[in-house]
């Protein structure tokens, strides 16, 4: 398999992953929901730490005692974390 073919397949998988997440996640959601949607790959504590360091999703709000994220901002942030 050529390098271009491997990269193309990886992009297709990534695009499919983000399309599924976009359909699954509500417009706003908490850290626990984000973690569940990602299969536990990022824990709520990891998301909390990223927020505290100023490296988390750009758009977040406090709703009651919970921090919630806006879907589009979260997905953009997640894309920047992929390598």
C-alpha positions as a Markdown table, in Angstrom:
| # | Residue | x | y | z |
|---|---|---|---|---|
| 1 | Unk | 0.0 | 0.0 | 0.0 |
| 2 | Unk | 1.4 | 3.4 | -0.9 |
| 3 | Unk | 1.9 | 6.2 | 1.7 |
| 4 | Unk | -0.8 | 8.3 | -0.1 |
| 5 | Unk | -3.3 | 5.5 | 0.2 |
| 6 | Unk | -2.6 | 5.0 | 3.9 |
| 7 | Unk | -3.0 | 8.7 | 4.5 |
| 8 | Unk | -6.2 | 8.8 | 2.5 |
| 9 | Unk | -7.6 | 5.9 | 4.6 |
| 10 | Unk | -6.6 | 7.6 | 7.8 |
| 11 | Unk | -8.4 | 10.8 | 6.7 |
| 12 | Unk | -11.6 | 8.9 | 5.9 |
| 13 | Unk | -11.6 | 7.2 | 9.3 |
| 14 | Unk | -11.0 | 10.5 | 11.0 |
| 15 | Unk | -13.8 | 12.2 | 9.0 |
| 16 | Unk | -16.1 | 9.4 | 9.8 |
| 17 | Unk | -15.2 | 9.6 | 13.5 |
| 18 | Unk | -15.9 | 13.3 | 13.7 |
| 19 | Unk | -19.2 | 13.0 | 11.7 |
| 20 | Unk | -20.4 | 10.4 | 14.2 |
| 21 | Unk | -19.4 | 12.5 | 17.2 |
| 22 | Unk | -21.2 | 15.5 | 15.7 |
| 23 | Unk | -24.4 | 13.5 | 15.4 |
| 24 | Unk | -24.0 | 12.0 | 18.9 |
| 25 | Unk | -23.1 | 15.0 | 21.0 |
| 26 | Unk | -25.9 | 17.5 | 22.0 |
| 27 | Unk | -25.4 | 21.2 | 21.4 |
| 28 | Unk | -24.0 | 21.6 | 24.9 |
| 29 | Unk | -22.7 | 18.8 | 27.1 |
| 30 | Unk | -20.7 | 18.2 | 30.3 |
| 31 | Unk | -17.3 | 16.6 | 30.7 |
| 32 | Unk | -18.8 | 13.2 | 31.6 |
| 33 | Unk | -20.8 | 13.2 | 28.4 |
| 34 | Unk | -17.7 | 14.1 | 26.4 |
| 35 | Unk | -15.7 | 11.3 | 28.0 |
| 36 | Unk | -18.4 | 8.7 | 27.3 |
| 37 | Unk | -18.7 | 9.8 | 23.7 |
| 38 | Unk | -15.0 | 9.3 | 23.3 |
| 39 | Unk | -15.1 | 5.9 | 24.9 |
| 40 | Unk | -13.3 | 7.0 | 28.0 |
| 41 | Unk | -10.1 | 8.0 | 26.0 |
| 42 | Unk | -10.2 | 11.4 | 27.7 |
| 43 | Unk | -11.5 | 11.4 | 31.2 |
| 44 | Unk | -13.5 | 14.2 | 32.8 |
| 45 | Unk | -10.4 | 14.9 | 34.9 |
| 46 | Unk | -8.2 | 15.3 | 31.9 |
| 47 | Unk | -10.7 | 17.7 | 30.4 |
| 48 | Unk | -10.8 | 19.6 | 33.7 |
| 49 | Unk | -7.0 | 19.8 | 33.8 |
| 50 | Unk | -6.9 | 21.1 | 30.2 |
| 51 | Unk | -9.4 | 23.8 | 31.1 |
| 52 | Unk | -7.3 | 24.8 | 34.2 |
| 53 | Unk | -4.2 | 25.1 | 32.0 |
| 54 | Unk | -6.0 | 27.1 | 29.4 |
| 55 | Unk | -5.6 | 24.4 | 26.8 |
| 56 | Unk | -9.2 | 23.1 | 26.8 |
| 57 | Unk | -12.0 | 23.9 | 24.3 |
| 58 | Unk | -12.3 | 27.6 | 23.7 |
| 59 | Unk | -16.1 | 27.8 | 24.4 |
| 60 | Unk | -17.1 | 26.5 | 27.8 |
| 61 | Unk | -19.7 | 27.7 | 30.3 |
| 62 | Unk | -20.7 | 27.0 | 33.8 |
| 63 | Unk | -24.2 | 25.7 | 34.1 |
| 64 | Unk | -25.1 | 25.3 | 37.8 |
| 65 | Unk | -22.1 | 23.5 | 39.2 |
| 66 | Unk | -21.1 | 21.8 | 35.9 |
| 67 | Unk | -18.8 | 23.0 | 33.2 |
| 68 | Unk | -20.4 | 22.4 | 29.7 |
| 69 | Unk | -18.9 | 22.6 | 26.3 |
| 70 | Unk | -20.3 | 23.8 | 23.0 |
| 71 | Unk | -20.2 | 21.0 | 20.4 |
| 72 | Unk | -18.5 | 22.9 | 17.5 |
| 73 | Unk | -15.8 | 24.3 | 19.8 |
| 74 | Unk | -15.2 | 21.0 | 21.4 |
| 75 | Unk | -14.8 | 19.2 | 18.0 |
| 76 | Unk | -12.4 | 21.8 | 16.8 |
| 77 | Unk | -10.3 | 21.5 | 19.9 |
| 78 | Unk | -10.3 | 17.7 | 19.6 |
| 79 | Unk | -9.1 | 17.9 | 16.0 |
| 80 | Unk | -6.2 | 20.0 | 17.1 |
| 81 | Unk | -5.2 | 17.3 | 19.6 |
| 82 | Unk | -5.1 | 14.5 | 17.0 |
| 83 | Unk | -1.7 | 13.6 | 15.6 |
